[in-house]
Amino acid sequence: MLNGRRQKTRVLLSRCRVVQPPFVKAHFARSGLTFVFHMTRTTTQITFPPEDDNFYADLKKEVTNYFKSRGITHHGNRRMHLKMLLLFAVYFGAYGILLFSSTPWLMWGCFATLGFWSVFLGLNVGHDAVHFALFKNRSLNRWFMHVFDLLGLSSYNWKKRHVGGHHIFPNIIHHDPDIQQTRVVKIFPQDEHRSMYKYQWLYMPLIYAIFTLRWVFYRDFKDILSKRIGGVDNRPYPPVEVVKIVLFKIGYLTLMLAIPCWSTGLSFGEIVLGFLILQFCASLTMTVVLLSAHIDEHSHFPEPDDNGVMPHSWAKHHMLTTSDYATESFWVTHLLGGINHHVIHHLFQHVCHIHYPSLTRILKKVADQHDVPYRSSKYFLPAMRSHFRLLYQNGQNAPLKG
């Protein structure tokens, strides 16, 4: 048990919605973060011990000064909003060309472009909107969350998984719903071992290739029927969200299958192949982007003790369980919506990614001053190789550090 001197950062599980404090309160309060969730039956508590040095306090001070000295807010700025317009223009431009394609190869090329670009659109616009970082107006953020719905994915389910689960319980087994979503793969080294995992480093690229296809046709409906999603209570499930999921998916399939089939005059089989190409391109882009930030051979997977107390403070937990890659690359940063600056995103999730390059430089400086480990790969491909080395090690049932 914690003694009376130890302040608690409490995490209570929610049935529906994360009650998120404003940016300043959430990230600059001296006492740390408290995430509050309401439940109808039971309450499970995971506690992070208090910070054991001034690393996080100094980091918050530096980040506060960054915004104050420039007279800017942590939300998206004019450059971000112009970027949004460009992203939408390219996406709908590719879709328009698809509708007037006269050959299968042109049509398949447009579907491939839509696959890659749908991930860029989701990460840049939908992801920031879910974190209420895109606009100061919260209603505008809620509207732009529906980018995910337009791409065939439930924004409601994704927000619950990502904000309500992953950002509170990163890399915690049975709690982080973004990390392990199927028993086909062993991500957590302490998880149950199955003989098939010996080959997971070989077969998982094939599974990753259908990631978004599974999401569109299976995962969202599974979430509707699930009582829990990782560490988050999923009951009661709002009936209106079920209706929205069904209608948006029908609309998505109409846009991607029915309308192109009617407008191009190409065969339905050719259109379906194009749709599968879209899903393949989107799946590989999405998995490659997200896996590199949390799941590699150097990743930590801490567990709470019998009293629900984590071994590290809140800030140190995120520093240990999150890593960056290619942070000096302009194109990687802007195409991926700053996901490659993943550490600063976890520490300041309500900040628009347009500010991440500057904040990452601050993070590196402060981490170095306090001798706090900061993990980053200079290039993208080494991060991916490290992920597959983790899959190989876990497949041999080799223990990793927790």
N, C-alpha and C positions, 0 to 999 in steps of 0.2 A: 504494500500500500504506500501511496505517497504520503510524506509527512506534511505537517501544516505549513511548512515554509515553501512548499513547491506549488506554484501556480499551475492550474490545469488549462490546457487548450482542449476544449471538449468537442467531440464530434458525436452528435446524436443523429440517428438515422431517420430519414424522412419518408413519408408516404407519398408525397406528390412533388413538392416544390421546394427548392432551396431558398431559404430566406437569406439573401445575400446583403451584407452591409455595404454602404457606399464605399468608394475607392479609398478615401482618406481614412475612414474608420477601419476598413478591413486591413489596410496595409500599413498604417502609420500609428495605430493605437499602441501604447506602450505595453499593454498587458497581453498582446498577441491576438490571435484569431479565435473566434468562436463561431462555428457553423451550427445553426439551429435547425432541426428537423422535427416535424410533428408526426407522431405515430398513434395509432388507435389501440395497439395491443401492448407491445413491449418496447423497451428502449435499450439499445446496446451502445456502450460508450467506449471509444478509443481515445486515449489520452496521450498527448505529446508532452514530455517534460519541458520545463522552461529553458530558454536559451542559456547556454553556459558561458557565453562571452558577448562582446559587443558587435559581433559581425553583422547580425541582422539589423540592429539599431543603427549602426553606421551606414549600412546600405540604404535603409529607408531614408535616412537624413540626406544622403547624396542624391537619391532619386527625387526627393521633395525639392531639393535645391535646383536640380536640373530643370524641372518644370517651372518653378517660381522665377528663376533667373531669366528665363526666356519668355515669361508671360504667356505660357501656353497651357492647355489642358492635356490630360492623358488620353483623350478621345481622338478619333480620326480627324485629320486636318484637311485642308483643301487638296493637298497632294494625294491624300488617301482617297478622297471622293472622286478625283479625276481618274485615279487608278481603277476604281470601281466601274466607272463608265467605260473605260477601255476594256476591262474584263468582260463586261456584259456585251459590248459591241462585237468583240471577237467571237464570243460564244454564239450569239444570235446570227452573226454574219456567216459562220460555218454552217449553222442550221439552215439558213436561207439558201446557201449554195447546194446543200444536200437535197433540198426540195426540188431543185431544178437540174439535178444531175442526170446526164443522159447516158452515162456508162457506169457499170458496177464499180470500176476502179475509182472513179471520182467520188462516188457515193461512199465507198468503204474508207477512202481517205478522209472524208468529212466526218464519218462516224468515229474514226480514230482520233481526229482533232477534238471532237466533242468529248471523248473519253478523257483525254489528258486535261482539257480545259475545264471540265466539270469539277475535277479535283482542285484546280487552281481557283476556280470561282468559289467553291465551298470553303476552302481554307482561308482565302482572303476576306470574303464577305460574310458567309454564314458563320464561320468560327468566331470572328470578332464580334458579330452581332449576338451570338449566344452568350458571350462574356460581357455584353453591354459596353463594349469598348469602341464600337463603330461611331455612334452618335451620342451626344449628351442627352438627347431625347430618348427615353427608354422605349417609348412606343414605336419609334422608328427602328430601333434595334429589334423589337419583337417582329415587326413586319419583315425585316431582312433575314430573320432566322428561317423564313419560309423558302429561302434559296435551296435548302436541303430538300424540302418537299417537292420543289420543282424539278429536282434531280432524282426523284423517285425514292427518297429516303425520309423517314419521319424526323422532323426537327424536334418534336416533343420527346421521342425516345432518345434521340442523340443527346439532347441537353441533359436529360436525367442521367444517362450513362456517363457523359463526359464531365459535366460540371458537378452533378450530385454525387458521382462515384469516383471517377478517375482523379479529379483534382483534389479530392479530400483524402483518398486512400491510394496514392500512386505506388504501384509495385507491391501492394499488400495482398497476399494470397486470400482468395475467397471474397475480397472486398473491391478490388479494382476491376470493373467490368470492361475496361478498354483493353486490358492486357491479354487475359485469357478468355476466349469466347467459345472454345470448343475443346473437347477431350481428345481430339485428333492430334493435338500438339502438347508437348510438355514445356511450358515457359518457365514456371517456377521450379527451381532445382529441388525444393523440399516437397514438391507435389508427388502424388501417387505415381509409381512407375509402371509402365506397360512395355512389353517386349517390342511392340511396333515402333516405339520411340527411337530405337536404334537407327532407324532409317529416316527419321523425320527431316534431317538436313537435306535429304534427297527428294522426298515427296512434297515437302511444304511449299516449294515454288509453284507446284500445280494447284495446291489449295489456295495460295495467295492469289493466283490468277483468276479465281472466281469469287473473290472477296465481296465486291459490290453486287455481283449477281445474286449471291446468297443473301446479302443485305436487303435487296429490293424484294425478293420473292419469299424469303424465309425469316430473317432475323427480326424484322419489325413485327411480324405476326407472332413470333415466339415471345417477344417482349410483352405483347398484349396479354398473353396467357400466363406469363411468369409472375409469381407472387413476389419474388425478389429479383433484382438485377444487381449482381455483386453484393455490395454492402448496403444497397438502397431498397427500402420497402416499396413495392410497386402496387399497393392496393390502398384505396380503390382506384381502378383505372377509369379515367373520364370517358364516358360513352361518346362524347363529341369528338375526342381524339381518334377513336376507332373509325368514326365516319370520315374524318379528315384523311386518315391514312388510306382508306379504301378509295376515296374520291381522287386524291392526289396521285395515287398509283395508277388508277385507270386513266387519268389525264396524261401522266407521263408515258404510259404505253401507247396511248393514242398519238401523242406527239412523235414518238420514236419509231412506231411500227405502222399504224394505220395511215396517218397523213403522208409519210414518205412513200408508202406503197401506192397510194392514190395519185400523188403528184408526179412521181417519177415514171410510172408505167413499168418499173422493173418488177421482177417476180417477187412474191412474198418470201420465198426462200432466200433470195439475195438480200432482202431487207433484214431478215432475221440474222443472217450471217453478219451484216453490218452492225446490228445491235450487239451481237456477241463480241465483235471487235471493240466496240465502244466499252463494254463491260471489262474486257480483258485489259485494255489500256488504262482505264480508270482504276482497276483493281491493283495492277502492278504499281502504278504511281502512288496510290493511297497507302498500300502496305509498306513499300520501300520508304516513303516519307515518314510514316509514323513509327515503324519498328526501330528505326535508327536512333530515336530519342530516348528510349527507355529499356530496350532489350538487346544488350550485347554482352560479350564475355566478361566485361568489367562491371556489369550492373549489380546493384544490391537489391535484395528482396527481404527487407526487415520484417519481423513478426512481433506482435505485442506479447507481453508476458501474460500470466494467468489472470492478472488484474486489468488487462486491456491497456497497459502502459507500453508505449513504443520505446525502443532503445535510444532514439535520437530526438532532439527538439524538432519543432515543425520546420524551421528553415533548413536545418542540417539534413533532415529526412529528404527534402526536395533536392538539396545539393547532391546527395548520395544516389538518389534514384533517377535522376534526370541528367541528360548530357546534350551537348550541342554538336553541330557539324557544319562545316563550310560557312561559318559566320562572316567571313570576309568577302563572300561572293555576292555581288549585287543581284545577279539573276536568280540564284537559288533563294535568296532572302525574299525577293519580291514575287517570284512565281509561287513559292510555297507559303506565302502569307506569314513569314517570320517563324514558321514552325522549327526551323533549324536553330533559332535562338530560343531553345526550349526551356532552358533553366530560368532565364529571366521571365519567361511567360508563366511558369509555375509560381514563381515568387510574387509576381504582380499580374495576375490574370485579367484584371480589368483595364489594363493598358493596351491601347491599339498597337498592332505590330509595326506600324510605321515608325515608332520610336525605339524599337528593339535594338538596332545596331548601336545607337548611342548608349542605351542602358546596359547592354552587354559589356561594353568597354568599362563602364563604371563597376559592374559586377566583378570583372576580372581584377580590377585594381583593388577593390575592397577585400575580395577573397584572398588575394596575395598578401595583403597587409595582416590578415588574421590567420594565415596558414590554413585556410579552409580549402579542401580539394575542389577543384573545378574541372570537369571532364569535357573535352571537346576534341573532335577530329577535324583536321584542317580540310580534308576532302570528304566527299560523299561516299565513294566506293569503299574505303577502309572501314567506315561505319557499318556498311552492309555486310562486309566480310566478317566483321566481328559478331554480327547477329547470327550468322550461320555457324560460326564457331561455338556460340552458346548453344544452338540447337544440337550440334554434334555432342558437346560435353554433356548436356542434359540427357541425351539419348543413351549415353553410356552410363547413366546414373551417377555421373561425377558430381560431387557436391561443390557448390560455389559459395562464396562468402555471403552472409546475410546482412 
